[in-house]
Amino acid sequence: MKLGALLEATKIAVPEGAAGIDVRQIAYDSRRAKDGALFVAIPGFHRDGHAFAKDAVSRGAVAVVAEHPVEVRVPVAVVADARAALADLAAEFFDHPTRRLKLAAVTGTDGKTTTVHLVSDILEASGAKTGFATTVDFKVADHEWKNETRQSTQEAVEVQEFFAELLVAGGTWGVLEATSHALALRKLRGTDVDIAVFTNLSPEHLDFHGTLQKYLDAKGELFAILASSADKGIPKTAVLNGDDSHWRYLADRAEGAKIVTYGIEALCDVQGAILSSDASGSRVRITASGQSVELTLPLVGRFNVHNALAAAAAGLAAGATLQHARDALSHARAVRGRMERVECGQPFSVIVDYAHTPESLDKVLALLRPLTKGKLIAVFGSAGERDQAKRPALAEIASKYADLFVITQEDPRLEEPEKILAEIEKGAIGAGKQRGADYLVIDDRRAAVSEAIRRAGPEDTVVLAGKGHEESIIVGEEKQPYDEATAAREALRALGFGA
């Protein structure tokens, strides 16, 4: 695009003499800038993009968008909010793909990734061609690949580029995981949403948002986007968890959209009933608009029934039938790192799960406690530079359910690792647990996993919580390669299993 046309379309003043410059890329990371790039300088949490404008120009950037003047040898357009500008520029540069693509977006504290997968499965069962972007993986039509970025929702440039690629691949529906960080940082600005799904809300990311209300407000941005999105021939629909008290607040944010509730306890538009459940899944009845279907959901736990109901409600809003939902949910597969079993022929269970909040850890341990005939052993940590208040709560919950638990590292980042461990341990001490008898503290995560598995006997369950699908541990600013399931297999092989 010509720089003048791009800036004018996004209501950014065009620097004198710059209108005719060709722009071939939008870049916000100077290291990725190429010839013809428009570099957008973003003030970050650890680094300020303005300091890297010269580097971007040296790599080929032909213009800069910044929040204040910077001394570079290319034109500079000054804006009040670089993040908002980045989103607007990205949407315009990729020709607003979500105006032509139908889009469902899922937000909430827990269950987003699984729900996105299930929504995609139901839409595919109804004949749609889908793509999705989640914490764990990406899908464009028939091609799937791992998300190795450690970002649940990508930056605005990648979001718009992803949906542009899905359109080219013949996609008809996109499904997106929409995090509170992404919404607060306006990564989805300029994205049209047709169906917005809310899973649940519990305290998380309060280090970033400040209060639970502000966290809820960030989730509410998705429903404000839904309300303002262009009409593409289907009703805008807010799909809300009627068993979570926050749904009414979000319904108010979705002004003008159709409201569809789902739930088990509350009386909802899409009503679920758990007929039976065991370690392999649940037998479920789903009722909507006077029709019912029964199915066996091969995903463990009540929370996965809620995820399935959310997906069914979204599917119905998109035009799928209850029969499509039944067929897709009956063949649901566990998402990598979500209640993932590691099998090497051992006489006990080893499960990898992403549970990293007190609420999600409580759900997982409460689910597995009655299903475990022997000891329940848990391994967990807490990320650095994130919700310090939750650290002792994690150990308090482990104290309630586990026979033994191991406190270890997750992603210490720039925090002192020993400090994180000590803050978690306060919860164990407060619960009256004894170090060495009831719990262990092992800094090295591989060693912690190995020790937990070494101590497991027949019919025990070892839960490795917090890392899930992630393939690194962040120490300082370095990503050190690490995969929880691989660490578990190595520990099992060291004991003679799966050899």
C-alpha positions as CSV (number, residue, x, y, z in Angstrom):
1,M,0.0,0.0,0.0
2,K,0.9,3.6,-0.3
3,L,1.7,5.1,3.1
4,G,-0.6,8.1,2.5
5,A,-3.6,5.9,1.7
6,L,-2.8,3.7,4.7
7,L,-2.5,6.5,7.2
8,E,-5.5,8.4,5.8
9,A,-7.7,5.3,6.1
10,T,-6.7,5.0,9.8
11,K,-7.1,8.7,10.5
12,I,-3.4,9.3,11.1
13,A,-1.9,12.5,9.8
14,V,0.4,11.9,6.8
15,P,3.9,13.4,7.3
16,E,4.8,15.9,4.6
17,G,6.1,14.3,1.4
18,A,5.5,10.8,2.6
19,A,2.2,9.9,0.9
20,G,3.8,8.1,-2.1
21,I,6.1,5.7,0.0
22,D,5.3,2.0,-0.6
23,V,4.6,0.0,2.5
24,R,5.1,-3.8,2.3
25,Q,5.0,-4.8,6.0
26,I,3.7,-3.6,9.4
27,A,6.3,-4.2,12.1
28,Y,6.3,-3.6,15.8
29,D,9.5,-5.6,16.6
30,S,12.5,-3.9,15.1
31,R,14.3,-7.3,14.7
32,R,11.6,-8.3,12.2
33,A,11.5,-5.2,10.2
34,K,12.2,-5.7,6.5
35,D,12.6,-3.5,3.4
36,G,9.4,-1.5,3.0
37,A,8.3,-1.8,6.7
38,L,6.2,0.7,8.5
39,F,7.5,0.4,12.1
40,V,5.1,1.1,14.9
41,A,6.9,2.0,18.2
42,I,5.0,0.5,21.1
43,P,5.8,1.4,24.7
44,G,6.2,-2.0,26.3
45,F,6.4,-3.3,29.9
46,H,10.2,-4.0,29.8
47,R,11.2,-2.2,26.6
48,D,10.1,0.9,24.8
49,G,9.8,0.5,21.0
50,H,10.7,4.1,20.5
51,A,14.3,3.2,21.5
52,F,14.4,0.7,18.6
53,A,13.2,3.0,15.8
54,K,16.7,3.5,14.4
55,D,17.3,-0.2,14.4
56,A,14.1,-0.8,12.5
57,V,15.1,1.8,9.9
58,S,18.5,0.2,9.6
59,R,16.8,-3.0,8.7
60,G,14.6,-1.4,6.0
61,A,11.7,0.5,7.6
62,V,10.6,3.3,5.4
63,A,8.5,5.2,8.0
64,V,7.7,5.2,11.7
65,V,4.5,5.6,13.7
66,A,5.3,6.8,17.3
67,E,3.8,8.4,20.3
68,H,6.4,11.2,20.2
69,P,9.0,12.4,17.7
70,V,12.0,10.2,17.2
71,E,15.2,11.1,15.3
72,V,15.4,8.8,12.3
73,R,16.0,9.5,8.6
74,V,12.5,8.5,7.5
75,P,9.1,10.2,8.0
76,V,7.5,9.9,11.4
77,A,3.8,10.0,12.1
78,V,2.9,10.9,15.7
79,V,-0.2,9.4,17.3
80,A,-1.7,9.5,20.7
81,D,-2.0,5.7,21.2
82,A,0.5,3.5,19.3
83,R,-1.3,0.3,20.2
84,A,-4.6,1.5,18.9
85,A,-2.8,2.7,15.8
86,L,-1.1,-0.7,15.3
87,A,-4.5,-2.4,15.4
88,D,-6.0,0.0,13.0
89,L,-3.1,-0.1,10.6
90,A,-3.0,-3.9,10.7
91,A,-6.7,-4.2,9.9
92,E,-6.4,-1.8,7.0
93,F,-3.2,-3.3,5.6
94,F,-4.8,-6.8,5.5
95,D,-8.0,-5.4,4.0
96,H,-10.2,-6.1,7.1
97,P,-10.5,-9.9,6.7
98,T,-13.1,-10.4,9.5
99,R,-15.6,-8.2,7.5
100,R,-15.8,-11.1,5.1
101,L,-15.1,-14.0,7.5
102,K,-17.5,-15.1,10.2
103,L,-15.8,-15.1,13.6
104,A,-16.5,-16.6,17.0
105,A,-14.3,-15.5,20.0
106,V,-14.1,-17.1,23.4
107,T,-13.1,-15.3,26.6
108,G,-13.0,-16.3,30.3
109,T,-10.6,-17.4,32.9
110,D,-10.6,-21.1,32.2
111,G,-11.6,-23.4,29.3
112,K,-11.0,-21.0,26.4
113,T,-8.7,-23.3,24.5
114,T,-10.8,-26.4,24.8
115,T,-14.0,-24.5,24.0
116,V,-12.4,-23.0,20.8
117,H,-11.5,-26.5,19.7
118,L,-15.0,-27.8,20.4
119,V,-16.7,-24.8,18.6
120,S,-14.5,-25.5,15.6
121,D,-15.4,-29.2,15.7
122,I,-19.1,-28.5,15.8
123,L,-18.9,-25.9,12.9
124,E,-16.9,-28.4,10.9
125,A,-19.6,-31.0,11.5
126,S,-22.2,-28.6,10.1
127,G,-20.2,-28.1,6.9
128,A,-18.1,-25.0,7.7
129,K,-14.4,-24.7,6.9
130,T,-12.7,-23.3,10.0
131,G,-9.5,-22.0,11.4
132,F,-8.6,-21.2,15.0
133,A,-6.0,-19.5,17.1
134,T,-5.4,-20.6,20.6
135,T,-2.8,-20.8,23.4
136,V,-1.9,-24.3,22.3
137,D,-2.2,-24.3,18.5
138,F,-3.3,-22.8,15.2
139,K,-5.5,-24.3,12.4
140,V,-6.1,-23.0,8.9
141,A,-8.5,-25.2,7.1
142,D,-6.8,-28.7,7.1
143,H,-3.4,-27.5,8.4
144,E,-2.7,-27.4,12.2
145,W,0.6,-26.4,14.0
146,K,1.8,-25.6,17.5
147,N,1.7,-22.2,19.0
148,E,5.3,-21.6,20.1
149,T,4.9,-17.9,20.8
150,R,3.8,-18.2,24.5
151,Q,1.0,-15.7,23.6
152,S,-2.6,-16.9,23.9
153,T,-3.8,-14.1,21.6
154,Q,-1.3,-12.7,19.1
155,E,-0.6,-9.1,18.4
156,A,-3.0,-7.2,16.1
157,V,-0.7,-7.7,13.1
158,E,-0.6,-11.5,13.5
159,V,-4.4,-11.6,14.2
160,Q,-5.3,-9.8,11.0
161,E,-2.7,-11.7,8.9
162,F,-4.0,-15.0,10.3
163,F,-7.6,-14.3,9.3
164,A,-6.5,-13.0,5.9
165,E,-4.7,-16.4,5.4
166,L,-7.8,-18.3,6.5
167,L,-9.9,-16.4,3.9
168,V,-7.4,-17.3,1.1
169,A,-7.6,-20.9,2.2
170,G,-11.3,-20.9,1.8
171,G,-12.3,-20.6,5.4
172,T,-15.8,-19.6,6.3
173,W,-15.5,-19.4,10.1
174,G,-12.7,-18.3,12.4
175,V,-12.6,-19.2,16.1
176,L,-10.3,-17.1,18.4
177,E,-9.2,-17.3,22.0
178,A,-9.6,-13.7,23.3
179,T,-7.6,-13.1,26.5
180,S,-8.1,-10.2,28.9
181,H,-4.6,-8.9,28.2
182,A,-5.4,-8.9,24.4
183,L,-8.6,-7.1,25.0
184,A,-7.1,-4.5,27.3
185,L,-4.2,-3.9,25.0
186,R,-6.6,-3.5,22.0
187,K,-5.2,-6.4,20.0
188,L,-8.7,-7.2,18.7
189,R,-9.5,-3.6,17.8
190,G,-10.7,-3.6,14.2
191,T,-11.9,-7.2,14.3
192,D,-15.5,-8.0,13.6
193,V,-17.0,-10.6,15.9
194,D,-20.2,-12.5,15.2
195,I,-20.4,-14.8,18.3
196,A,-18.8,-13.9,21.7
197,V,-18.5,-16.7,24.2
198,F,-17.9,-16.3,28.0
199,T,-16.7,-19.4,29.9
200,N,-16.3,-18.2,33.5
201,L,-14.5,-15.7,35.7
202,S,-12.3,-16.1,38.8
203,P,-9.4,-13.9,40.0
204,E,-6.4,-14.0,37.7
205,H,-4.0,-11.5,36.1
206,L,-4.7,-9.0,38.9
207,D,-1.1,-7.9,38.8
208,F,-2.0,-6.5,35.3
209,H,-5.6,-5.4,35.7
210,G,-5.4,-4.3,39.3
211,T,-8.9,-5.4,40.5
212,L,-11.3,-8.1,39.7
213,Q,-13.7,-5.5,38.3
214,K,-11.1,-4.2,35.9
215,Y,-10.4,-7.8,34.9
216,L,-14.1,-8.3,34.2
217,D,-14.2,-4.9,32.3
218,A,-11.4,-6.3,30.0
219,K,-13.5,-9.4,29.3
220,G,-16.4,-7.1,28.7
221,E,-14.5,-5.4,25.8
222,L,-15.2,-8.5,23.7
223,F,-18.9,-8.0,24.1
224,A,-18.5,-4.3,23.3
225,I,-16.7,-5.3,20.1
226,L,-19.5,-7.8,19.3
227,A,-22.1,-5.0,19.7
228,S,-20.2,-2.7,17.4
229,S,-19.3,-5.3,14.7
230,A,-20.8,-5.0,11.2
231,D,-23.8,-7.1,10.3
232,K,-22.9,-10.1,8.1
233,G,-26.3,-11.6,7.8
234,I,-26.4,-13.6,11.1
235,P,-27.5,-12.2,14.4
236,K,-24.8,-11.1,16.8
237,T,-24.9,-13.5,19.7
238,A,-23.4,-13.4,23.2
239,V,-23.1,-16.9,24.6
240,L,-22.9,-16.7,28.4
241,N,-22.4,-19.1,31.2
242,G,-25.6,-18.9,33.2
243,D,-23.9,-20.7,36.1
244,D,-21.5,-17.8,36.5
245,S,-22.9,-14.7,38.2
246,H,-20.9,-12.4,35.9
247,W,-23.0,-13.2,32.9
248,R,-25.5,-10.4,33.4
249,Y,-22.8,-7.7,33.4
250,L,-21.5,-9.0,30.1
251,A,-25.0,-9.3,28.7
252,D,-25.3,-5.5,29.3
253,R,-22.1,-4.9,27.4
254,A,-23.4,-6.8,24.4
255,E,-26.1,-4.2,23.6
256,G,-28.3,-5.1,20.7
257,A,-26.9,-8.7,20.5
258,K,-29.0,-11.8,21.0
259,I,-28.3,-13.3,24.5
260,V,-28.0,-17.1,24.8
261,T,-27.2,-18.7,28.1
262,Y,-25.9,-22.2,28.9
263,G,-25.5,-24.1,32.1
264,I,-26.2,-27.0,34.4
265,E,-27.5,-25.5,37.7
266,A,-29.3,-22.4,36.4
267,L,-32.3,-22.5,34.0
268,C,-30.7,-21.7,30.6
269,D,-31.4,-21.5,26.9
270,V,-29.0,-24.4,26.3
271,Q,-29.5,-26.7,29.3
272,G,-27.0,-29.4,30.3
273,A,-27.5,-32.4,32.6
274,I,-24.8,-34.8,33.7
275,L,-26.4,-38.2,33.7
276,S,-23.2,-40.0,34.8
277,S,-19.5,-39.5,34.9
278,D,-16.2,-41.4,35.6
279,A,-12.5,-41.2,34.8
280,S,-13.1,-41.4,31.0
281,G,-15.8,-38.7,30.7
282,S,-19.4,-37.9,31.2
283,R,-22.8,-39.0,29.8
284,V,-24.6,-35.7,29.1
285,R,-28.0,-34.5,27.9
286,I,-28.2,-31.2,26.1
287,T,-31.6,-29.5,25.6
288,A,-32.3,-26.4,23.5
289,S,-35.4,-25.0,21.8
290,G,-37.5,-28.0,22.9
291,Q,-35.1,-30.6,21.5
292,S,-32.7,-32.9,23.4
293,V,-29.7,-35.1,22.5
294,E,-27.7,-37.4,24.7
295,L,-24.0,-38.2,24.2
296,T,-20.9,-39.5,25.9
297,L,-18.4,-36.7,26.2
298,P,-14.9,-38.2,26.3
299,L,-13.4,-35.4,28.3
300,V,-13.1,-35.7,32.1
301,G,-14.8,-33.4,34.6
302,R,-17.7,-31.1,35.1
303,F,-15.8,-28.1,33.8
304,N,-15.5,-29.9,30.4
305,V,-19.2,-30.3,30.4
306,H,-19.5,-26.6,30.7
307,N,-17.0,-26.1,27.9
308,A,-19.1,-28.5,25.7
309,L,-22.3,-26.6,26.5
310,A,-20.6,-23.3,25.6
311,A,-19.5,-24.8,22.3
312,A,-22.9,-26.3,21.6
313,A,-24.6,-22.9,22.2
314,A,-22.1,-21.2,19.9
315,G,-22.6,-23.8,17.3
316,L,-26.4,-23.4,17.4
317,A,-26.0,-19.6,17.1
318,A,-23.8,-20.2,14.0
319,G,-26.5,-22.4,12.4
320,A,-25.4,-25.8,13.4
321,T,-28.0,-28.3,14.9
322,L,-28.0,-30.2,18.1
323,Q,-27.3,-33.3,16.1
324,H,-24.1,-31.7,14.7
325,A,-23.1,-30.8,18.3
326,R,-23.8,-34.4,19.5
327,D,-21.7,-35.9,16.7
328,A,-18.8,-33.5,17.2
329,L,-18.8,-33.6,21.0
330,S,-19.0,-37.4,21.0
331,H,-15.6,-37.5,19.3
332,A,-13.9,-34.7,21.2
333,R,-10.2,-35.0,21.8
334,A,-8.3,-33.6,24.8
335,V,-6.2,-30.6,23.9
336,R,-2.5,-31.0,24.4
337,G,-1.6,-30.2,28.0
338,R,-5.2,-30.2,29.2
339,M,-5.8,-33.3,31.4
340,E,-3.3,-35.1,29.1
341,R,-2.4,-38.6,30.2
342,V,1.2,-39.7,29.9
343,E,1.3,-43.5,29.4
344,C,4.5,-45.6,29.6
345,G,3.0,-48.8,31.0
346,Q,3.3,-47.6,34.6
347,P,0.8,-48.8,37.3
348,F,-0.2,-45.3,38.2
349,S,-1.6,-42.3,36.4
350,V,0.4,-39.3,35.3
351,I,-1.6,-36.3,34.1
352,V,-0.3,-33.0,32.6
353,D,-2.6,-30.1,33.0
354,Y,-2.4,-26.3,32.5
355,A,-4.1,-25.5,35.8
356,H,-2.2,-22.5,37.1
357,T,-4.8,-20.5,39.1
358,P,-6.1,-21.5,42.5
359,E,-9.6,-22.0,41.0
360,S,-8.4,-24.3,38.1
361,L,-6.1,-26.3,40.4
362,D,-9.0,-26.8,42.8
363,K,-11.1,-28.1,39.9
364,V,-8.5,-30.5,38.8
365,L,-7.6,-31.9,42.2
366,A,-11.2,-32.1,43.3
367,L,-12.0,-34.0,40.2
368,L,-9.1,-36.5,40.6
369,R,-9.3,-37.0,44.4
370,P,-12.4,-39.4,44.3
371,L,-11.1,-41.1,41.1
372,T,-7.8,-42.0,42.8
373,K,-7.6,-45.1,44.9
374,G,-4.1,-44.5,46.1
375,K,-2.2,-41.3,46.8
376,L,-2.8,-38.1,45.0
377,I,0.5,-36.3,44.3
378,A,0.7,-32.8,42.8
379,V,3.5,-30.8,41.3
380,F,3.0,-27.0,40.7
381,G,4.6,-23.6,40.9
382,S,3.6,-20.0,40.2
383,A,4.9,-17.7,37.5
384,G,7.1,-14.8,38.3
385,E,5.8,-11.2,37.6
386,R,2.3,-12.5,37.9
387,D,-0.4,-12.5,40.6
388,Q,1.6,-12.8,43.8
389,A,-1.5,-13.1,45.9
390,K,-2.4,-16.4,44.4
391,R,0.9,-18.1,45.5
392,P,-0.1,-19.3,49.0
393,A,-3.6,-20.1,47.8
394,L,-2.1,-22.7,45.4
395,A,-0.5,-24.5,48.3
396,E,-3.6,-24.2,50.5
397,I,-5.6,-26.0,47.8
398,A,-2.9,-28.7,47.3
399,S,-3.0,-29.2,51.1
400,K,-6.8,-29.8,50.9
401,Y,-6.6,-32.6,48.4
402,A,-3.1,-34.0,47.9
403,D,-1.4,-36.6,50.0
404,L,1.9,-35.2,48.8
405,F,2.8,-32.1,46.8
406,V,5.9,-30.7,45.3
407,I,6.4,-26.9,45.1
408,T,8.6,-25.9,42.2
409,Q,9.3,-23.3,39.5
410,E,7.0,-22.3,36.7
411,D,8.3,-19.2,34.9
412,P,10.3,-17.2,37.4
413,R,11.1,-14.5,34.7
414,L,13.0,-11.6,36.4
415,E,11.8,-12.4,39.9
416,E,14.0,-14.2,42.5
417,P,13.1,-17.9,42.2
418,E,13.6,-18.6,46.0
419,K,11.2,-15.7,46.8
420,I,8.5,-17.3,44.7
421,L,8.9,-20.7,46.3
422,A,8.8,-19.2,49.8
423,E,5.6,-17.3,49.0
424,I,3.9,-20.5,47.8
425,E,5.2,-22.4,50.8
426,K,3.5,-19.9,53.2
427,G,0.2,-21.5,52.2
428,A,1.4,-25.0,53.1
429,I,2.7,-23.8,56.5
430,G,-0.6,-22.0,57.1
431,A,-2.5,-25.2,56.4
432,G,-0.4,-27.0,59.1
433,K,1.6,-29.1,56.6
434,Q,5.2,-30.3,57.3
435,R,8.0,-29.8,54.8
436,G,9.6,-33.2,54.0
437,A,6.5,-35.2,55.2
438,D,3.5,-33.6,53.5
439,Y,5.3,-31.6,50.8
440,L,8.7,-30.9,49.2
441,V,10.3,-27.8,47.8
442,I,12.4,-28.5,44.7
443,D,13.6,-25.6,42.6
444,D,14.4,-27.5,39.4
445,R,11.2,-28.4,37.7
446,R,12.6,-31.5,36.0
447,A,13.9,-32.8,39.3
448,A,10.5,-32.0,40.9
449,V,8.6,-34.0,38.3
450,S,11.1,-36.9,38.6
451,E,10.8,-37.0,42.4
452,A,7.0,-36.9,42.3
453,I,6.9,-39.8,39.9
454,R,9.6,-41.7,41.8
455,R,7.4,-41.6,44.9
456,A,4.2,-42.9,43.1
457,G,3.0,-46.4,43.6
458,P,0.2,-48.6,42.1
459,E,-3.2,-46.8,41.7
460,D,-1.7,-43.4,42.6
461,T,-2.2,-40.3,40.5
462,V,0.5,-37.7,39.8
463,V,-0.8,-34.3,38.5
464,L,1.8,-32.1,36.9
465,A,0.0,-28.7,36.9
466,G,0.8,-25.3,35.5
467,K,2.9,-25.8,32.3
468,G,0.5,-27.8,30.2
469,H,1.3,-27.5,26.5
470,E,4.1,-24.9,27.0
471,E,7.5,-25.8,25.6
472,S,9.8,-23.6,27.7
473,I,10.5,-22.1,31.1
474,I,11.2,-18.4,31.2
475,V,14.2,-17.6,33.4
476,G,15.2,-14.0,33.4
477,E,14.4,-13.0,29.8
478,E,15.5,-16.4,28.4
479,K,13.2,-19.2,27.2
480,Q,14.8,-22.4,28.3
481,P,13.4,-25.5,26.4
482,Y,11.1,-27.6,28.6
483,D,8.2,-29.9,27.9
484,E,6.2,-31.3,30.9
485,A,5.0,-34.5,29.1
486,T,8.5,-35.2,27.9
487,A,10.0,-34.6,31.4
488,A,7.4,-37.1,32.7
489,R,8.3,-39.7,30.1
490,E,12.0,-39.3,30.9
491,A,11.3,-39.8,34.6
492,L,9.2,-42.9,33.9
493,R,11.8,-44.4,31.6
494,A,14.5,-43.8,34.3
495,L,12.3,-46.1,36.5
496,G,12.2,-48.7,33.8
497,F,8.7,-48.0,32.3
498,G,8.2,-47.7,28.6
499,A,11.7,-48.9,27.9
